[in-house]
Amino acid sequence: MNKIVQFLKESYNELRKVLWPSREDVISSVKVVIISTIIIASVLGLVDVILLLGVQAIF
């Protein structure tokens, strides 16, 4: 039981040392992820359409 209590105390102390991101940092990161996702989805969609047209032209 002492090890569990010691673990919880040490975990709490380590969490106090963590430098949490600010709200602005989180919003900025979310914007980057959303924009990147949209760009990658668009590129993959374009590649899919091109490959589909190529396969249809062959068959």
C-alpha positions in Angstrom: 0.0 0.0 0.0 2.9 2.3 0.7 4.2 1.9 -2.8 0.8 3.0 -4.3 0.7 6.1 -2.1 4.3 6.9 -3.0 3.5 6.4 -6.7 0.5 8.8 -6.5 2.5 11.4 -4.7 5.4 11.3 -7.2 2.9 11.4 -10.1 1.2 14.4 -8.7 4.6 16.1 -8.2 5.6 15.4 -11.8 2.3 16.7 -13.1 2.9 20.0 -11.3 6.1 20.3 -13.4 4.4 20.0 -16.7 4.2 23.1 -18.8 0.7 23.0 -20.2 0.0 24.7 -23.6 -2.0 27.9 -23.6 -5.4 28.2 -25.2 -3.9 30.1 -28.1 -1.3 27.3 -28.7 -4.0 24.7 -28.7 -6.2 26.6 -31.1 -3.3 27.2 -33.4 -2.4 23.5 -33.4 -6.0 22.5 -34.1 -6.1 24.9 -37.1 -2.9 23.4 -38.5 -4.3 19.9 -38.1 -7.6 20.8 -39.8 -6.0 22.6 -42.7 -3.5 19.7 -43.2 -6.3 17.2 -43.1 -8.3 19.1 -45.7 -5.3 19.4 -48.0 -4.3 15.8 -47.8 -7.9 14.6 -48.3 -8.1 16.8 -51.4 -4.9 15.5 -52.8 -5.9 11.9 -52.2 -9.4 12.6 -53.7 -7.7 14.0 -56.8 -5.4 11.0 -57.1 -8.4 8.7 -56.7 -10.3 10.5 -59.5 -7.3 10.4 -61.8 -6.7 6.7 -61.2 -10.5 6.0 -61.7 -10.4 7.8 -65.1 -7.3 6.0 -66.1 -8.8 2.6 -65.2 -12.0 3.5 -67.0 -10.1 4.5 -70.1 -8.3 1.2 -70.2 -11.4 -1.0 -69.7 
